[in-house]
Amino acid sequence: MILLLVALLSAQDSSPQLSYRVTVPTDRSAYLVELQITNPPSRSRLVIPNWAPGAYRLMDSWQNIREVVAVSAAGDSLPIQHDSPISWVIDSKGAARITVRYTAGLRDTDQWRRPNNRWFLRSSSGVVDGPRTFMYLDGWKQAPARVTFQVPAGWRVATGLVPTTVDSTTYAAPNYDVLIDAPVLLGKFLTYRFSAAGTLHRAVVDLGGGRAYAPGIFVDMLQRIATTAIGIFGSAPYADYTYIFVGGRGGGLEHLNSTTIGVTTETLARNPRGAEAVSAHEFFHAWNVKRIRPVELGPFDYEHEVRTVNLWWSEGVTDYYADVILARAGLDSPDDFVRGLATSIGNYRSNPARLLVSPERSSWTVWDSPVVNNSHVISYYLQGELLGFLLDLAIRDSTDNVKSLDDVMRYLLDHYAGERGFTRDELVAAVRSATGRNFEEFWRLYVSGATEIPWDDPLRAAGGKVVFSETPDIDARIGSIPPAVQGGRWRAVATPGSAAEAAGLRTGDELVRINGRPIIDGTDVSAAVRAVGPRAEVVVEVVRDGPLMIRFWAGTYNRVRVELRDVPAPTARMRRIRAGLVGGLAR
């Protein structure tokens, strides 16, 4: 036994030990990264991830890694072989410790300086995005790591990692997955702390020197969201949680015990609750996807695409719960909740792809060009939001409001929040186990299939019905989807039957400008389309095989409008089910 213990301790001592250092240089040109490996393998293969969990597309991060050098403890240069676009192999030549140095930063200086919720560096602040900054030692992703941040005077550090020094500049991670799942805000920022369900939370806000209007209302919003979400499960799955808000482009990304949210300074100045929807969505991800996850999503293969048919659940049902949380927290009214659902049903009904691309198919093909679905595009966020609503209604209806989708979430947390996630069939079984009802036919028709949803049938359970109508609107319809690779151009979605499609716009065209407005992300597309007046000319500059200009005149089309109305004389049971949806009530 003693010999075995000695052998184990010896093996542990000889395992590679990893320590990172990130330095912010005076010129802010890039992050200077240093990785020190004690007890390195004879051939150390270092890899920069090809993608980031939560963002299901390739990043081409290797293009932003430069000046890779390696030295021994004695200062001798070590040979490096760039054996693939994303990996470097270092011959340690028997050294007991090696140090690898490189720079990580976007080559486009303007884009690098532009604040966003993912990765940037400017004069007053920056965000460190783990997957694009930290290489991992192949074969040793489970090894613990430390990271130290060397920042300019007056800057602070905010992250979900555990600090190991009093000045909060050095942090520990139990493995690589946790290390890169903790974005880091560096710089001069505002900090607001609060407690929710007895657990510490904080919001750090980088507005480039600006201040959020009415911070008390802003913090109250976050506290209500956190308290309500924790109440669904009974406890928080983390010791503390950090919201990172960056004044810049919109968007958000979930992490194990934190989130990064991009919101314009003007938005928070105008409305301190302007980020409530994205805040609720990203916060609920602390359970749904970060703990309750499809089996494919962890431990992660960072070199290759990782596909699952269940993103409609992980993202779309999270969208549904964002609406639920805002209503239960009193941040939105029951009427707001109903209007939001009506808008989503209208968007769904307006998209012909709803009958052609199933939620499982849209989840699986998120990595691909729209061509794989014959250029039909529908969001698994939208599909999953509505499926979550329908499941919640169906469960309440079939159990006389004794059970709800909340019970399914709690069951999944109890059974699939450990080392192994759920499969497609296990998700169906989980709904049955949590509720006592079989939903195989529901899955066949609406999840694996793309069958038209008979809205009045499920809505009747809550005393509701759908009224569809059409109203004339300006036809400048141009949709958009994210770039094929991180940092690329946003791509067009040519709505079938639209004036843009008739003029030659194709789904997948890379958008450059619309009526002279540069297209950086989807918000620019929406803003450009909204600005088009009746019978105005629309000029769309795209890249297909080369630069291309598409012109058309904005005509009119009949836009689908949806109203959710009460059935005549709703029963007490119907009213109970409706109250349960927005109040979290059962029975």
SEDREN-487165 format. One record per residue: residue in three letters; x, y, z of N, C-alpha, C in turn. Coordinates in steps of 0.02 Angstrom, whole numbers, plus 50000, padded with zeros to 5 digits. Example, Ala and Ser with C-alpha at 12.3 -4.5 7.8 and 13.67 -1.06 7.14 Angstrom:
% SEDREN-487165
ALA506604971650390506154977550390506604983550390 SER506424988850354506844994750357506455000250394 
This chain:
% SEDREN-487165
MET500414994050000500005000050000500435006350000 ILE500955006350042501405012150046501755013249980 LEU501985007649949502325008149884501845011049831 LEU501215008849834500715011349786500605018849796 LEU500555021049859500455028049874501055032249849 VAL501655029649862502255033149839502255033749763 ALA502055028249729502035028349656501525033449630 LEU500935033749664500425038549643500665045749653 LEU500975047049711501225053749724501765055749675 SER502195050749659502735052049611502455053749542 ALA501925049849523501615051149458501295058049456 GLN500975059849513500665066449517501185071949511 ASP501755071049545502285076149544502565076949474 SER502555071549434502855071849368502345074049314 SER501715074949334501215077349286501365084549266 PRO501195086449205501295093349185500905098249230 GLN501225103649247500905109049286500885115249242 LEU500295118249237500185123549189500055130249224 SER500395135349201500305142049228500315147049171 TYR499775150949165499725155949112499825162949141 ARG500075167349099500115174449117499875178449056 VAL499415183249069499165187549016499365194749033 THR499715197948988499945204848999499615209548949 VAL499395215248974499115220448931499675225448915 PRO499905225648853500465230148836500235237448830 THR500715241848831500565249048828500185250948765 ASP500365247848708500045249748645499375246248633 ARG499185241648677498545238048672498475234248606 SER499035232448576499025229348510498755222248512 ALA498875218648567498655211748574498795209748646 TYR498485204248668498665201448733499315197648725 LEU499775198748772500405194848773500295189048820 VAL500335183048793500175177048831500805172948842 GLU500875170548903501435166248921501165160048955 LEU501365154248931501175147848961501805144348985 GLN501825143249050502395139649079502165132549096 ILE502535127649071502375120549083502955117449121 THR502815115349182503305111549221503175104149209 ASN503705100249201503645093149183503285092249116 PRO503525095649064503185095048999503305088248967 PRO502845085948925502985079948884503585081348838 SER503895076048814504465077048770504265080848707 ARG503655079448684503375083348628502715086348653 SER502715092748663502125096148690501725099048631 ARG501135096248620500705098848567500205103748598 LEU500255110048577499815115248602499295116948549 VAL498675117648571498115118548524497705124748544 ILE497525128848495497045134248507496365131848480 PRO495835132248520495185129448498494935132248432 ASN494585127848396494295129648332493605132748341 TRP493315132048401492655134748414492575135748489 ALA492045139348508491915140748578491245137948598 PRO491195134348653490545131848676490035137648682 GLY489445136348656488925141448656488895145348591 ALA489425145148552489445148548487489625143248435 TYR489125140648402489205134548363489405136048291 ARG490005138848285490305139848219491065140448229 LEU491425139248175492155139348179492405146448188 MET492955147248224493215153848241493835155848201 ASP494205150948176494845152448144495295156448190 SER495305154548255495705158248304496445158248287 TRP496675153048253497385152448238497635158548198 GLN497195161748161497405167548122497605173448166 ASN497385173348229497525178848274498075177148325 ILE498385171248317498955169348360499595170648321 ARG500045174548350500655176448314501255176048360 GLU501845175848329502485176448365502555171048418 VAL502425164848400502475159348448503215157448456 VAL503455157748517504145155648532504135151348595 ALA504645147148602504695142848662505415142748685 VAL505515142948751506185142648779506185137948839 SER506775135348854506865131148913506975135648974 ALA507015132449033507135136349094507815139849091 ALA508275136949052508935140049045508935145648993 GLY508375146648960508335152048910508505149848840 ASP508605143348830508775140848763508135140348720 SER508195142448657507625141948611507475134548597 LEU506835132948591506625126148577506285125948509 PRO506385120448472506085119848405505315119448410 ILE504985122748363504255122648359504055120548289 GLN503595115748285503315113648221502575115548220 HIS502395119648171501685121748163501345116248123 ASP501105111048159500905104848124500205105048096 SER499795109948114499135110948085498965118348096 PRO498455120948063498295127948074498175129748147 ILE497925124948188497745126648257498225123648309 SER498775120548288499205117248337499945118248323 TRP500325118248377501055119148375501365113748419 VAL501875110348393502215105048430502905107448450 ILE503055106948515503685109448542504105103648567 ASP504715103348545505195098348569505515101148632 SER505345098248690505595101048753506325099448766 LYS506605094748727507315092848734507515091248806 GLY507055087948841507205085748909507175091048962 ALA506955097048945506925102448995506395100949048 ALA506545102649110506075101549164505515106749163 ARG505635112349130505125117549125505235121349060 ILE504685122549025504725126548964504235132348969 THR504375137648933503935143448930503775144948858 VAL503135145448843502905147048775502595153948777 ARG502805158148730502545164948726502235166148657 TYR501685169948657501375171748593500925177848605 THR500715180948551500225186448555499555183948530 ALA499015186448560498335184648540497935190948532 GLY497715192248471497325198248458497125198648385 LEU496575202148370496345202848302496835206948260 ARG496905204948198497355208648153497035215348131 ASP496375215548129496015221648111496005226248171 THR496415231548170496485235948229495825239148249 ASP495435241548200494805244848216494325240048251 GLN494285233948224493845228948255494105226948324 TRP494765226648332495065224748396494915229848450 ARG494875236148431494735241448479493995242148495 ARG493565239348453492845240348461492575235948517 PRO492275238948570492035234948626491465230348606 ASN491475224348633490945219448621490975214448679 ASN490535209548679490495205148736490945198948730 ARG491385198748680491775192748669492535193848677 TRP492825198548638493555198948636493765205548607 PHE494095209748646494335216148621494845218948671 LEU495195224248650495655227748694495705234948670 ARG495555239548715495595246648700495965250248756 SER495975256848754496385260548802496165259748874 SER495505258848886495255258748954495025251848978 SER494985246948934494725240348955494825235148901 GLY494665229048918494695223548870494335217448898 VAL494135213048853493845206548873494305201048846 VAL494495196548890494895190748871494425184848859 ASP494395182548797493985176848778494425170548780 GLY494295166148828494725160348839494885156248778 PRO494365154048739494515149748681494965152948629 ARG494975159548625495405162948576496055165348605 THR496155164148670496745166848703497205161348731 PHE496915156048759497305151048794497375144648753 MET497985142748736498115136248707498065130948761 TYR497895124848742497905119348790498445114248771 LEU498685110648821499175105348811498795099048794 ASP498875096748732498505090848709498635084848754 GLY498095081548774498145075848819498105077648892 TRP498105084148907498105086448977497585091848989 LYS497015091448955496495096448966496205095949037 GLN496275090049068496005089249136496485091649190 ALA497075093849171497555096349220497345103149247 PRO497435104349312497275110949339497755116249311 ALA497535122449315497945127949288497855134149330 ARG498355138449327498325145149357498405150349302 VAL498115156249313498205161649265498285168149304 THR498785172049284498925178549315498835183949262 PHE498535189449282498425195149237498855201049259 GLN499265203349213499685209149225499385214949188 VAL499095219649225498695224949194498975231849212 PRO498785236949174499025243749188498785246249257 ALA499125251149283498935254049347498215256749344 GLY497825255349396497135257649398496635252849368 TRP496875247749333496425242649306496265237349358 ARG495675234449351495475228849393495315222749350 VAL495185217149383495035210849349494375208149375 ALA493935205949330493305202849350493205196449309 THR493075190949343492975184449310492635179749359 GLY492365174349332492055169349375492545164449405 LEU493175164849387493685160349415493805161949489 VAL494115157249524494255158049596494925161549605 PRO494945167349639495585170749650496015167149701 THR496665167349690497135164149737497595169149770 THR497525175549752497935180849782497485186349809 VAL497725189949858497335195249890497165200749840 ASP497615202249794497485207649746497065205449686 SER496835199149687496395196549634496705197449564 THR497335195649558497655195649492497825188549469 THR497815183649515497955176749498497355172449516 TYR497195167749471496595163649479496765156449464 ALA496345151949491496445144749481495845141749445 ALA495985136649404495455132949370495615125549377 PRO495115121349391495245114149400495425110549336 ASN495265113549278495425110449214495355115749159 TYR495525113749098495515118449042494805120649025 ASP494315115949028493625117749012493385123449055 VAL493535123149120493315128349166493715134849153 LEU494355134149139494775140049125494485144249069 ILE494315141149013494095145148956493345146648958 ASP492995143649008492285145149015492185150949064 ALA492705154749076492675160549121492965166649087 PRO492575170349049492835176449018493075181349071 VAL493515185849051493825190449098493755197549073 LEU493485201849116493465208949102494045212349137 LEU494445215949099495015219649126494885227049115 GLY495075231249164495025238449152494705242249208 LYS494415247849190494075252249238493325251449227 PHE492985248749277492285247149269491915248149335 LEU491255248149330490825248849389490655241949416 THR490575241249481490405234949512489805235749558 TYR489315231349549488715231249592488645224149620 ARG488615223649686488535217049719487845216449749 PHE487575210349747486935209149779486875201749795 SER486395200149838486265193149857485605190949827 ALA485585184849802484965181849777484925174849805 ALA484385173349841484295166849872484905164949915 GLY485195169849948485755168649992486425167649958 THR486455168849893487065167749855487325174349827 LEU487985175249830488295181449806488265182049730 HIS488045187749706488055189449635488375196349628 ARG488655197549570488895204349557488815205849483 ALA488725212149469488705214549400489275219349391 VAL489695218049342490235222749325490055225849257 VAL490115232349253489865235949195490405240449167 ASP490595239149105491095243249070490745247249016 LEU490645253649031490315258048983490795263248955 GLY491445261648956491935266248928491935273048963 GLY491835272949029491815279249066491125281849079 GLY490615279049043489925281149054489625277549114 ARG489045279949135488705276949192488005274649172 ALA487805269049200487125266749188486635271349225 TYR486095273149192485585277149224485215272849276 ALA485085275749334484695272449387484975265549402 PRO485585265049428485875258449442485465254349491 GLY485085257549535484655253849581484145249649544 ILE483845252449492483355248849452483695243249414 PHE484295244749388484685239749351484845233749395 VAL485085234949456485265229449501484645225749524 ASP484105229349537483475226149557483245221249503 MET483315223249440483135218749385483525212249388 LEU484185212849395484605206849397484455202649458 GLN484325205749514484175202049575483515198249568 ARG483025201349538482385197849528482455191949480 ILE482835193049427482955187549379483295181649415 ALA483825183149452484195177749486483765174249538 THR483405177949578482985174949631482445170549600 THR482135172849547481595169049515481865162649483 ALA482425163049448482705157149416482935152049467 ILE483265154349520483495149749572482885146349604 GLY482335149949611481735147149641481445141349602 ILE481555141149537481305135549496481645129049517 PHE482285129449534482685123449549482785122349624 GLY482705127549664482775126849736483435129249764 SER483955129449722484605131949745485025133849684 ALA485535137849697485995139749644486525134349634 PRO486735133149572487235127849559487955130449563 TYR488055136349590488715139449592488805142949659 ALA489425144449677489565148049740489465155549732 ASP489585158149673489475165149658489385165849583 TYR489125171549562488965172549491489145179749471 THR489425180449410489635187049386489305188649319 TYR488925194049317488685196849254489215201849229 ILE489435200949168489905205649138489545209349081 PHE489435215849091489105220049040489625224449007 VAL489625224448941490085228648903489685233148857 GLY489825239648862489475244448819489745244048748 GLY489365240948705489585240148636489045236648596 ARG489235232148555488755228348515488355223648560 GLY487755221948537487315217548576487545210348572 GLY487205206148611487355199048612487535196748681 GLY487525190248690487715187448755487975180448746 LEU488355178148795488605171248794488625168648865 GLU488365162548872488325159448938488975156148958 HIS489085155849024489665152549052489465149149118 LEU489925145449146489765141149203489495145149263 ASN489815150549280489555154749335489625162149317 SER489535163649253489575170549230489255171049162 THR489175177249139488955178449071489255185049047 THR489375185548983489565191948953488985194348911 ILE488795200648919488225203548884488435210148853 GLY488335210848789488465217048755487835221248752 VAL487875227448774487295231848773487555238948764 THR487245242748720487505249448706487425253848768 THR487905258348775487875263248830487215267048827 GLU486995268748767486375272548760485775268648785 THR485785262048775485235257848799485155258248874 LEU485715257348910485675257648983485535264649008 ALA485765269648972485635276548992484895278248984 ARG484595275448932483885276848918483425272548960 ASN483625266348971483185261549005483615256749045 PRO483645257349111484075252949150483865245649147 ARG483255244349121483035237349112483065235349039 GLY483455239049000483485237648928483805231148910 ALA484165228048957484495221648943484155215848979 GLU483515216648998483205211549040483115204849004 ALA482935205048940482805198748905483445194648897 VAL483985197848873484605194148865484895192148932 SER484795196148984485045194449051484695188249077 ALA484035187849068483655182049091483855175849052 HIS483935176548986484125170848944484805168148965 GLU485305172448968485985170048984486015167249055 PHE485645170249102485665167849171485355160849176 PHE484805159549141484495152949144484955147549115 HIS485415149549072485905144849045486345141849100 ALA486395145149158486785142249213486535135349230 TRP485905133949216485625127249223485575123849154 ASN485175126849110485025123549047485595124848997 VAL486005120148987486585119248942487245119148981 LYS487325123149033487945122749071487935116849119 ARG487355115049145487305108949186486855103749151 ILE486255105749133485805101349096486005101849023 ARG486355096748997486645097648931486565091348888 PRO486525092248822486565086448778487225082848787 VAL487215076348778487795072248792488405074348751 GLU488285077248692488845079148649489225085248675 LEU488905089248718489195095648738489595095048802 GLY490125091248800490585090648856490695083448876 PRO491325081748895491925085848885492015087548810 PHE492325093148797492305096048730492895093848687 ASP492725092648624493225091948571493285098748538 TYR493835102248551493915109048526494205109348455 GLU494395103648428494705103648362494205102748306 HIS493615099948323493135098148270492445100748288 GLU492015101048237491315102748249490995097648297 VAL490565100048341490205095648387489465096748375 ARG489135091748348488435092448328487965089048377 THR487375091848385486845088948424486175090848394 VAL485675086548402485005088248378484605092048430 ASN484915093648487484535096248544484665103648559 LEU484945107448512485035114548526484365118248533 TRP483855115748500483195118848508482985118848582 TRP483195113548619483055113148690483525117748729 SER484165117248715484665120948754484605128448744 GLU484445130648684484385137848670483665140248667 GLY483245136648630482565138948621482135138548683 VAL482175132948720481795132348782482065137348833 THR482715138848829482995144148871482675150848854 ASP482545152148790482195158248771481495158448802 TYR481145152748801480485152548832480535154148906 TYR481025151148940481085152449012481295159549027 ALA481645162848981481795169948991481145173848997 ASP480665172448952480015175748955479645173949020 VAL479675167549039479335165349100479635168849161 ILE480295169049164480625172149222480445179549228 LEU480445183149173480275190249176479565191249199 ALA479105186849179478415187449201478345185649275 ARG478665180149296478605178049366478955182949413 ALA479475186249388479845191149429479485197849433 GLY478945198649395478595205049396478915210349354 LEU479415208549314479745213249269479335214349206 ASP478975209249185478495209649130477805207949158 SER477295210749129476615209249149476365202949113 PRO475825199849137475535194249099475365196249027 ASP475145202449017474995204648949475635205048906 ASP476195207248937476835207248901477015200148879 PHE476915195448924477075188348910476665186048850 VAL476025187548850475575185448795475765188848730 ARG475915195248733476105198848672476755196048643 GLY477225194348687477845191448663477735184848627 LEU477305180648656477135174348623476805175448556 ALA476345180348553476005181748490476505183948437 THR476985188048455477505190148408477895184148382 SER478085179648428478475173748408478065169248363 ILE477435168248379477005164048336476945167348267 GLY476885173948264476845177348200477485176548160 ASN478055177248192478695176248156478755169148131 TYR478535164448170478565157348151478095156048092 ARG477485158548097476995157348044477195160647978 SER477585166147982477795169747922478355166247885 ASN478665161247915479255158047887479075151347855 PRO479105150747789478935144347757479385138647779 ALA479985140147804480445134947825480175130947885 ARG479665133447919479385129847976479115123047956 LEU478905122347893478625116047868479145111947830 LEU479765114147830480285110847791480895108747832 VAL481035112447885481625111147926481405110047998 SER481485103948023481265102348091481735105648143 PRO481505106248205481955108848257482585104748266 GLU482535098148261483135094048266483595095248207 ARG483315096148148483715097448088484055104248092 SER483705109348114484025115948118484565115948172 SER484485111948224485005111348275485625107948247 TRP485525102548211486075098548185486475102248133 THR486145106348091486475109448034486705116548048 VAL486725118648111486935125448127487645126848102 TRP488055121748098488745122548075488795123547999 ASP488265121947963488305121447890488065127647855 SER488225128047790487945133147747487195131747740 PRO486785137047732486065135947722485905131447662 VAL486385130547618486275126347559486065119247578 VAL486305116847636486145109947655485405109047667 ASN485045114447681484325114247689483975117947632 ASN484285117547573484015120847513483885128247525 SER484325131347565484305138447581483685140447622 HIS483355135547651482805137047698483105137947768 VAL482945143447800483245145147864482705146647915 ILE482745143247972482315144848028482725143948092 SER482605148148140483005148248201482775142948251 TYR483255138948276483065134248329482905137748394 TYR483115144048401482895148048458482135149048456 LEU481895151248398481175152348390480785145848395 GLN481025140648361480685134148365480655131648436 GLY481215131948472481245129348539480835133448589 GLU480825140048579480415144248623479685142148620 LEU479435141048559478735139248551478605132048573 LEU479085127548561478995120648584478995120448661 GLY479415124448693479415124748765478735126948792 PHE478455132048760477785134448779477265128848770 LEU477275125548712476795120248699476875114448747 LEU477485112548763477605107148811477345109048880 ASP477475115248900477245117548966476475117148969 LEU476155119548916475425119248913475175112048915 ALA475485107748873475255100848868475345097048933 ILE475905098248967476025094949031475515097249083 ARG475395103649087474905106249134474205103649118 ASP474035103449054473375101049033473285093649050 SER473795089549037473725082349047473775080249120 THR474015084749164474085083049235473635087449279 ASP473155090749248472705095249285473105100549324 ASN473635103049292474055108449319474465106349381 VAL474525099749392474925097349448475665097449429 LYS475815096049366476505095949341476595101349288 SER477225103149276477375108149225478065106849196 LEU478275111149151478945110449122479485111449176 ASP479315115049229479785115749285479985108949313 ASP479505104249317479655097549343480145093949298 VAL480075094949232480545091849185481245094649196 MET481295101149204481945104349215482275101649279 ARG481885101049332482175098549394482385091249387 TYR481995087249350482175080249338482835079949299 LEU482895083949247483505083949207484105086049249 LEU484015090949292484565093049335484785087449382 ASP484305083749408484465078249454484825072549419 HIS484665071349355484905065349321485455066649269 TYR485525072749244485985073849189486445079949199 ALA486555081949261486985087649273487685085449295 GLY487825078949289488475076449309488945076049250 GLU489315070549248489825069849196489525068349128 ARG488905065749126488615063749063487955067449050 GLY487875070048990487265073448971486745068648944 PHE486205071348917485645067348893485665066448817 THR485385060848794485295059648723484595062048703 ARG484455061748639483795063548615483255059248647 ASP483365052648647482865048148676482795049048751 GLU483345050548784483325051648857482955058048874 LEU482965062948829482585069048841481835067548838 VAL481635063648789480925061648785480725057648847 ALA481165053048867481025048948926480995053248989 ALA481405058448992481405062849050480735066449058 VAL480455068649002479805071949005479275067049031 ARG479315060749008478835055649031478935054149105 SER479565053449126479705051749196479505057349243 ALA479595063549222479435069249265478695070549270 THR478325068649217477615070649214477135064749214 GLY477395058749199476945052949194476575052649129 ARG476765056849080476415056949016476915055648959 ASN476675052248907477105050348851477055055748796 PHE477625058448776477625063748725477985061448661 GLU478015054948649478345052448588478015055248525 GLU477355055548524477005058048465477145065448455 PHE477175069248509477355076348505478035077148473 TRP478515073048496479195073348467479185071548393 ARG478815066348376478805064048306478535069548260 LEU478015072948282477695077848239478065084548238 TYR478265086948296478475093948301479215095048316 VAL479575089848338480275090448355480705087148301 SER480585080748289480925077348234480615079148167 GLY479965080748168479605082548108479485090048104 ALA479185092048048479045099148036478305099948019 THR477885097048060477165097248049476875103948072 GLU476375106348035476045112648056475735111748125 ILE475825116848166475575116548235474855119148236 PRO474385115148261473685117348267473605121548331 TRP473725127948326473815132148386473215132148433 ASP472615132148406472035132748450471955126748496 ASP472165120848474472085114848516472465115548582 PRO473125116848581473475117448645473285123748684 LEU473145129248649472995135448684472335135148722 ARG471885130948699471235130448733471315128448806 ALA471855124648822471965122548891472035128448938 ALA472295134148912472375140148953471855145348937 GLY471325143248903470785147848886470955152748832 GLY471395150848786471605155348734471475152648665 LYS471515157048616471465155148546471875160048505 VAL472065157948445472475162048400472035165048345 VAL472125171448333471785174748277472325177248230 PHE472345174348170472825176548119472495181648073 SER472885186648054472645191548005473245193947965 GLU473115197947914473655200647873473575208247868 THR474135211647865474135218947859474685220947810 PRO474555225847767475075227947719475675230947754 ASP476275229447729476885232047758477395233247702 ILE477905237147717478425238647668478845232347657 ASP478945230647594479335224647578480065226347565 ALA480425227247621481155227847617481445221947655 ARG481095216347654481285210647696481965207747677 ILE482425208047725483075204747720483235201947789 GLY483295195447793483495192447856484245191647860 SER484485189247917485205188347924485365182647971 ILE485935179547960486195174348004486925175848017 PRO487195173148072487895174748090488395172348038 PRO489005174748042489525172747995489655165247997 ALA489925162647942490115155547941490685154247988 VAL491125159247997491675158748045491685165148085 GLN491935164748147491975170648190492395176048155 GLY492135182148158492495187648127492325188648054 GLY491945183948024491745184747955491145189347948 ARG490895189847887490315194247874489665190647891 TRP489185194447916488515191747924488215190147856 ARG487795185047854487525182547791486785184147784 ALA486585185147722485885186847708485435180647710 VAL484815181847728484285176947719483785180147671 ALA483705177247612483245179847563482555176947576 THR482105180947603481435178547620481075176447556 PRO480815170247554480465167947494479885172747476 GLY479855174647412479325179047389479445186447401 SER480025188147430480165195247445480435198847383 ALA480405205447386480685209547332481435208447326 ALA481775207547384482495206347383482665199847347 GLU482275194647361482405188247327482275188947252 ALA481745192347233481585193247162482145197147127 ALA482485201547163483025205447133483685201647129 GLY483705195747159484315191547153484685190247217 LEU484455192947274484785191447337484705184047353 ARG485245180947375485225173847393485395172847466 THR485085167947496485265166147564485985163747565 GLY486375166547609487085164847613487535170247585 ASP487255175047547487665180647523487965184347583 GLU488595186247579488915189947633488745197347627 LEU488455200047680488215206947680488775211847694 VAL488845216847652489345222147661489005228647682 ARG488525231047643488155237147659487435236547633 ILE486985239847669486295240747646486145248147646 ASN486015250847586485905258147579486465262147611 GLY487075259847601487665263347626487845261947698 ARG487415258547735487555257047806487985250847810 PRO488585251347840489005245347847488655240147892 ILE488705233947872488395228447910488925225047952 ILE488885226148017489355222848064489025216748095 ASP488375217348111488015211548138487275212248122 GLY486875207748149486165207548132485785213848151 THR486015217448202485665223548221485705228848166 ASP486255228848130486325233548074485845231848018 VAL485745225448006485265223347954484565225647973 SER484365224348035483705226348058483615233948053 ALA484125237748075484075245048073484025247548001 ALA484415244647956484405246847887483725245447855 VAL483435239647870482785237847841482235242347869 ARG482265243747935481755248047965481755255047936 ALA482335257247914482395264147888482125265047818 VAL481955259547784481715259947715480995262447714 GLY480865267547674480195270247667479815267047611 PRO479165268647604478755265747550479035267547482 ARG479065262547439479285263347369479985266047362 ALA480395265447415481085267847412481535262647379 GLU482085265047350482565260447321483005257647377 VAL483155251247371483595247847419484195245247381 VAL484795246947405485415244747374485775240347424 VAL485885234047404486205229247448486865227247417 GLU487415228547453488075226547430488275220147465 VAL488435215047426488595208447454489235205747421 VAL489475200347450490005196447420489735189547409 ARG489775187247347489575180347331490205176847307 ASP490305176547242490955174347216491435180247213 GLY491155186147214491515192447215491025197847235 PRO491235204247234490775209647252490175209847205 LEU489585211347233488975211447194488505216647224 MET488165220447180487685225447204486995223447180 ILE486515223147226485835221147211485375227047226 ARG484965228947177484505234547186483785232247179 PHE483345235047220482635233847211482235239447242 TRP481605239847223481155244847251480715241447303 ALA480655244847360480255242047415479515242547397 GLY479205236847384478495236747372478115235447436 THR477575231747432477185229947491477065222447492 TYR476945219847550476755212847558476275212447617 ASN475935206847623475475205847678475835202347736 ARG475945206147789476285203447848475785199847893 VAL475995193947917475565190147962475555193448031 ARG474955194548056474865197148124474515191848165 VAL474705191548228474415186548273474155189948336 GLU473555188148355473275190248419473095184048459 LEU473255184048523473035178748567472435181448607 ARG471865178348597471255180648630470985175348678 ASP470555177548722470225172948768469655169348732 VAL469555163048750468945159648728468365162448769 PRO467755161948743467185164248783467125160148847 ALA467015163548902466885160348967467405155048985 PRO468045156948994468555151949014468385148949082 THR468525142549089468365139049151468875140649205 ALA468715138649266469185139549322469825135749309 ARG469775129849279470365125849263470815129449213 MET470505132349162470895136149113471255141949146 ARG470915145449191471225151149225471805148949269 ARG471735143049301472275140449342472895138949300 ILE472795135949242473355134249199473695140649174 ARG473305145649156473595151949133473985155249189 ALA473705155149249474065158049306474705154349320 GLY474705147749309475295143749320475865145549273 LEU475695147249211476215148849162476615154949183 VAL476275160149204476615166449220476765167249294 GLY476465162949335476565163649407476955157949438 GLY477095152749398477455147049425477035142749470 LEU476375143749466475925140149511475765133249484 ALA475645128649528475395122049510474785120549554 ARG474395115749531473785113549566473245118849564 
